[in-house]
Amino acid sequence: MRRLGLLYVLGCCVIASAAPQAAQAQTDFYKGKTITIVVGTRVGGSIGNTSLILSRHIGRFIPGNPTVILRQMPGGAHLNATNHVFNVAEADGLTILGSNPAIDMAQLTKVQAVRFDVRQFQWLGSTGPDGTLFAIRSSLPYKSFKDLQNAKEEIVVGSTGPGSNSHDVPLLLKEFAGAKIKLLSGFQANGDIRLALERGEADGWSALATPIRQAAAAGKVRPLVRGRSPVKGFENLPVDEDLAPPGIGRSLLAIRGTPLAIGKPFGVRPGVPADRVAMLREAFGKVVRDPQFLADAEKVQIDIDALTSEQVTKDFVAMINQPPETIEMMLKYMKLESGG
């Protein structure tokens, strides 16, 4: 009995000493490692700039202080990057997706290139909601959306493809609000569309508010329409869904604006161990309140109003779990492609 009692005590000591070692091993996982934030666009736009700034600061809040780098993977209206993180990246917590919330629209409307489920990502949080703007080249004669409705010729609007803000909003404004628009798809990133506008190769552009605000401040574009979320300096512009008559068009524009409440979410693929996800979520929650991070965001006109991982997950799940009749309506209209 004494021998059994001694073995029991020794066993308890071994377990007790192993527990802190295991916890320390988990805490030390990121020490000496490199985390890559993958973003489906180029630096210069709202999501690209936010991801770049995050990469400069979040490492300070992750145990082990890993190096954090940014990888730009433009193309496919953010689908290339999203597919890569979901399917190709290792499930080790060393790859973070800097996402466009419109990826849920691509999934919902069954865009062929989608190889992911937004409900299965392990979201860390979001830097906050973002508005949208639809703008035209400032050299064009149209001063209002009504002018565009009454135009004799269509204007060419650049697009990165179905499921993106650059595609869906102009398409719905054309189909249901009478805008004289022809979509030109194939651009890899919003920066390419802006460059096309500056060269006179495209006339219009719909995107998250930040890059269009910057282009407007430089005198390159004239915003005509905004989304449901107010945009600083452009609060008095007409709201896109109000431009369509009551019915299908207005409903679709309202649904299309819903993901923007999620803003710019960041997450890791399914299968990443829970303890690493917890560390990354805690670090994200700290960095979005960090004065240095906030100061850098302000320099490039990025507003931070962070959302928790729970809220982001809840919003994505609600968006995907639409009634069948709503999905059917979206499939009918929102995957239409006008122009090449």
C-alpha positions in Angstrom: 0.0 0.0 0.0 2.8 2.4 0.9 4.4 1.6 -2.5 1.2 2.3 -4.4 0.7 5.5 -2.4 4.3 6.6 -3.2 3.7 5.9 -6.9 0.5 7.9 -6.8 2.2 10.9 -5.3 5.1 10.7 -7.8 2.6 10.5 -10.6 0.8 13.6 -9.5 4.1 15.4 -9.3 5.0 14.4 -12.8 1.6 15.6 -14.1 1.8 18.8 -12.2 5.3 19.6 -13.5 4.3 18.7 -17.1 1.3 21.0 -17.1 3.3 24.3 -16.9 5.8 22.9 -19.4 3.0 22.2 -21.9 1.6 25.7 -21.3 5.0 27.2 -21.8 5.5 25.3 -25.1 2.1 26.6 -26.3 3.1 30.2 -25.3 6.5 29.8 -27.0 5.1 28.5 -30.3 5.5 31.8 -32.1 8.9 32.6 -30.8 11.3 32.8 -33.8 8.5 32.2 -36.3 7.2 34.3 -39.2 3.5 34.9 -39.6 2.2 35.8 -43.1 -0.8 38.0 -43.6 -2.2 37.1 -47.1 -4.3 39.8 -48.7 -6.2 39.5 -52.0 -5.3 42.9 -53.4 -2.3 45.3 -53.5 -1.3 47.8 -50.9 -2.9 51.2 -51.7 -6.5 50.3 -51.1 -8.5 50.0 -47.9 -7.9 46.3 -47.2 -4.3 46.3 -48.5 -3.3 49.3 -46.3 -5.1 48.0 -43.3 -3.3 44.6 -43.6 0.0 46.3 -44.1 -0.4 48.4 -40.9 -1.6 45.4 -39.0 1.5 43.5 -40.0 3.7 46.2 -38.6 2.1 46.1 -35.1 0.3 42.9 -34.2 3.5 40.9 -33.6 4.2 43.0 -30.5 1.0 41.5 -28.9 1.6 37.8 -29.8 3.5 35.8 -27.3 7.0 35.2 -28.6 6.9 38.4 -30.7 7.1 36.7 -34.1 8.0 38.5 -37.3 4.9 39.4 -39.4 5.0 40.0 -43.1 2.5 40.8 -45.8 1.9 38.7 -48.9 -0.1 40.3 -51.7 -2.1 37.8 -53.8 -4.4 39.9 -56.1 -6.8 38.4 -58.5 -10.3 36.8 -58.7 -11.9 39.5 -56.6 -10.1 38.3 -53.5 -11.0 34.6 -54.2 -7.4 33.6 -55.1 -6.1 34.7 -51.7 -9.2 33.2 -49.8 -8.9 29.9 -51.6 -5.2 29.7 -50.8 -5.5 30.3 -47.1 -8.5 28.0 -46.8 -7.0 25.1 -48.8 -3.3 25.4 -49.3 -1.8 27.2 -46.2 -0.7 25.0 -43.4 -3.2 24.8 -40.4 -0.4 25.9 -38.0 -1.5 29.5 -37.2 1.3 31.1 -39.3 -1.0 32.3 -42.1 -3.7 35.0 -41.6 -6.2 36.1 -44.2 -6.8 39.8 -44.6 -10.3 39.6 -46.1 -12.8 41.5 -48.1 -16.3 40.9 -46.6 -17.7 40.5 -50.1 -16.3 37.0 -50.3 -19.5 35.9 -48.6 -21.4 37.3 -51.6 -19.3 35.2 -54.0 -20.1 32.1 -51.9 -23.8 33.0 -51.6 -24.2 33.5 -55.4 -22.2 30.4 -56.1 -19.3 31.9 -58.0 -17.6 29.0 -59.7 -14.1 29.8 -58.3 -15.2 29.7 -54.6 -13.4 26.9 -52.8 -14.1 27.9 -49.2 -16.9 28.3 -46.6 -16.7 31.6 -44.7 -18.5 30.0 -41.8 -15.6 27.6 -41.3 -12.8 30.2 -41.1 -11.7 31.0 -37.5 -12.1 34.7 -37.4 -9.9 36.9 -35.2 -12.0 40.0 -35.5 -12.5 43.0 -37.9 -11.1 46.5 -37.9 -14.6 47.7 -38.4 -17.4 48.5 -40.8 -16.6 50.3 -44.1 -18.7 52.3 -46.5 -18.7 52.1 -50.3 -18.7 54.8 -53.0 -19.4 54.7 -56.7 -17.4 57.3 -58.5 -16.6 58.5 -62.0 -13.7 60.2 -63.6 -13.7 63.9 -62.6 -13.2 64.9 -66.3 -16.6 63.5 -67.3 -19.5 65.9 -67.5 -21.9 64.1 -65.2 -22.4 65.9 -61.9 -25.0 63.6 -60.3 -26.4 60.1 -60.6 -29.4 61.6 -62.4 -27.1 62.8 -65.1 -25.8 59.3 -65.4 -29.3 58.0 -65.8 -30.0 60.5 -68.5 -26.7 60.0 -70.3 -26.8 59.2 -74.1 -24.0 56.7 -73.9 -22.9 54.1 -71.4 -19.8 54.7 -69.3 -17.2 51.9 -68.8 -17.0 50.8 -65.2 -13.9 48.7 -64.1 -14.5 45.5 -62.2 -12.5 42.8 -60.5 -15.3 40.2 -61.1 -18.6 38.9 -59.7 -18.9 39.0 -55.9 -16.9 42.2 -55.6 -18.1 45.7 -54.8 -16.6 46.8 -58.1 -19.0 44.4 -60.0 -22.2 43.9 -58.0 -23.1 47.5 -57.1 -22.6 48.9 -60.7 -24.5 45.9 -62.1 -27.5 46.4 -59.8 -27.5 50.2 -60.5 -27.6 49.4 -64.2 -30.3 46.8 -64.0 -32.6 48.5 -61.5 -31.7 52.2 -61.3 -31.3 52.9 -65.0 -27.6 53.9 -64.9 -25.9 53.9 -68.3 -23.1 51.5 -67.4 -21.1 48.9 -69.1 -18.9 46.6 -66.9 -15.4 45.9 -67.9 -14.1 42.9 -65.9 -10.6 41.4 -65.6 -8.9 43.9 -63.3 -6.8 42.2 -60.6 -7.1 44.9 -57.9 -8.8 48.2 -57.2 -5.5 50.0 -57.8 -5.6 48.7 -61.4 -9.0 50.2 -61.8 -7.9 53.6 -60.5 -4.9 53.5 -62.9 -7.3 52.7 -65.8 -9.4 55.7 -64.8 -6.4 58.0 -64.7 -5.4 56.8 -68.2 -8.9 57.3 -69.5 -9.3 53.5 -70.1 -12.3 53.3 -67.7 -14.8 55.8 -66.6 -16.3 54.5 -63.3 -15.3 52.6 -60.2 -17.2 51.2 -57.1 -15.1 50.2 -54.1 -14.7 50.5 -50.3 -14.7 54.1 -49.4 -11.0 54.6 -48.4 -9.4 54.4 -51.9 -12.1 56.4 -53.6 -11.9 59.1 -50.9 -8.1 59.3 -51.5 -8.7 59.5 -55.3 -11.4 62.2 -54.8 -9.0 64.2 -52.6 -6.5 64.1 -55.4 -9.1 65.4 -57.9 -9.1 62.2 -59.9 -12.7 61.0 -59.4 -16.2 62.4 -58.5 -18.2 60.2 -56.1 -21.9 60.1 -57.1 -23.4 57.4 -54.9 -22.7 55.8 -51.5 -23.7 52.7 -49.7 -25.9 52.4 -46.6 -23.0 53.2 -44.2 -22.3 56.9 -44.2 -18.9 58.0 -45.6 -17.1 60.9 -43.9 -17.3 63.9 -46.3 -19.9 62.3 -48.5 -22.8 61.8 -46.2 -25.2 63.8 -48.5 -24.7 61.5 -51.5 -27.7 59.4 -52.5 -27.8 55.9 -51.0 -27.5 53.1 -53.7 -30.5 51.1 -52.5 -32.7 54.2 -52.5 -32.1 54.8 -56.2 -33.9 51.6 -57.1 -37.7 51.4 -57.0 -39.3 49.3 -54.3 -39.0 45.6 -55.1 -36.3 43.2 -56.2 -33.6 45.7 -57.1 -33.9 47.6 -53.8 -33.8 44.3 -51.8 -30.7 43.1 -53.7 -28.9 46.4 -53.1 -29.8 46.2 -49.4 -28.5 42.6 -49.1 -25.4 43.6 -51.0 -24.7 46.2 -48.5 -25.0 43.9 -45.5 -21.4 42.4 -45.6 -20.0 46.0 -45.3 -21.1 46.0 -41.7 -18.4 43.3 -41.2 -15.8 45.6 -42.6 -12.3 44.2 -42.9 -12.1 40.8 -41.2 -9.0 38.8 -40.4 -9.0 35.1 -39.8 -7.2 31.7 -40.0 -8.2 28.5 -41.8 -10.0 25.6 -40.2 -7.9 23.2 -38.3 -5.6 25.7 -36.6 -5.2 24.6 -32.9 -7.5 26.4 -30.5 -4.7 27.7 -28.3 -3.0 29.4 -31.2 -6.4 30.9 -32.4 -6.9 32.2 -28.9 -3.5 33.8 -28.8 -4.1 35.5 -32.2 -7.6 36.7 -31.2 -6.2 38.2 -28.0 -3.5 39.9 -29.9 -5.9 41.3 -32.5 -8.1 42.6 -29.7 -5.2 44.5 -28.3 -3.6 45.8 -31.5 -6.9 47.5 -32.6 -6.8 49.6 -29.5 -3.0 50.3 -29.7 -2.2 54.1 -30.1 0.6 53.4 -32.6 -1.6 51.3 -34.8 -4.4 53.8 -34.6 -2.1 56.7 -35.5 -0.8 54.8 -38.6 -4.4 54.0 -39.7 -5.4 57.7 -39.4 -2.5 58.7 -41.6 -4.1 56.8 -44.6 -7.7 57.7 -43.7 -8.6 54.3 -42.3 -11.3 54.5 -39.6 -11.0 51.8 -36.9 -14.2 50.6 -35.1 -13.2 47.0 -34.3 -15.6 44.0 -34.1 -15.0 40.9 -32.1 -14.4 37.5 -33.5 -17.8 36.4 -32.2 -19.6 39.3 -34.0 -17.8 38.6 -37.3 -18.6 34.9 -37.2 -22.3 35.6 -36.3 -22.6 38.1 -39.2 -21.0 35.8 -41.8 -23.2 32.9 -40.7 -26.4 35.0 -40.9 -25.4 36.3 -44.3 -24.8 32.8 -45.8 -27.9 31.3 -44.2 -30.3 33.2 -46.4 -33.8 31.8 -47.3 -33.8 29.7 -50.6 -36.0 32.2 -52.4 -33.5 35.1 -51.6 -30.6 33.0 -52.9 -32.5 32.2 -56.0 -33.2 35.9 -56.6 -29.6 36.8 -56.1 -28.4 34.1 -58.5 -30.7 35.4 -61.2 -29.4 38.9 -61.1 -26.1 39.3 -59.3 -24.0 36.9 -61.4 -24.9 38.7 -64.7 -21.9 39.9 -66.5 -22.1 43.0 -68.8 -19.2 43.5 -71.1 -15.9 41.7 -71.2 
